[in-house]
Amino acid sequence: MLKKSVSFLLLAIALYACSSVAVTGRKQLNLVPNSEIIPLANKEYREIIQKGPLSNDREQTEMVKRVGVKIQKAVEQYMGDKGLSSELAGFEWEFNLIDDPKTVNAWCMPGGKVAFYTGIMPICKDETGVAVVMGHEVAHAIANHGRERMSQQMLAQYGLSTLGAVVGQNPTGAQELLMQAVGAGTSLGLLKYGREQESEADHIGLIFMTIAGYDPNQAPIFWERMTSMSGGEEPPEWLSTHPSHSTRISDLKKWVPEALKYRKK
C-alpha cells in the first residue's frame, strides 16, 4: 500500500512539474530549475575547455565562433518575437573548438556554452555544415533537453531530492547527472538524447539556422555526408536512442518548407 502511495505521489509530481518546449510546445518533465543547472553546467564546461586542448586551426575556430554568434542572434530574435526572451535567463554564450580529431561530436550545455570537436569538421565541410550542427546542438539547450533528462534521472535515482541536495550529498553524482544529460565529454560512451529529443532538435535547429541566414536544404545533405562517411553502418533504429540517418534525412526534408518561412527577405 505504501509503495503504491509513493508511486502515485511521484506520478502526481511528475505530471504537475511540467513545462512546454519552446517552438514545438511539447510537454516535458521539469523538476530542476535552470538557475541551478546553468551554474553547474558552466563549471563543467570551464573544466573541459581548460583540459582541451583547444584547436590551433585559426580558420576553423573563427568559423565555429562566427556561426555560433549568428545562431545565437537567431535564437534571441526568435525568442523575442515569440515573447519568450525570459527563457534565455542565465545564458552566457560561448563557442569553442576542441582539438580531438577522433571525436566526431559537438554539444551545447544548458546556458549556451558550445563545444565542437575537430573530428566533426570534415563532415561539416563548410560554414553551412557547421550551422547545421550548431543549430541542432543549440536547439537542445533552448528546448531544455538537458534539464528534462536530469529531471528524469533525478526522479529515478534520487526521488524527491533537489539538485542542490544531490550536489551537497554527492557532488560526483550531480556531475555525472549533468554530463549524462548533455552527452558531454569523450569517455562516457553514452548517446545524448532519446529519439524524440533528437528529432525535436533537428526540427528546431533547422528553423534557427534559417533565421541565421543559412540554407535549410543543406541539413539533409549534411546527414547524407554523415551516412557516407560512416559507411552506412548504424544500429537498427529500434535498437538506438537516435533516429536512423534515413529517418533524419526524410524528416528534415519534410520540415524544410516550414523553415523557409523564416528566411530573411
Secondary structure, DSSP 8 states (H G I E B T S, - for coil): -HHHHHHHHHHHHHHHSEEE-TTT--EEE--S-HHHHHHHHHHHHHHHHHHS-B---HHHHHHHHHHHHHHHHHHHHHHHHTT-GGGGTT---EEEEE--TT---EEE-TTSEEEEEGGGHHHH-SHHHHHHHHHHHHHHHHTTHHHHHHHHHHHHHHTT--HHHHHHH-HHHHHHHHHHHHT-SSSS----S-HHHHHHHHHHHHHHHHHTT--TTHHHHHHHHHHHHTTT----GGG-SS--HHHHHHHHHHHHHHHHTTS--
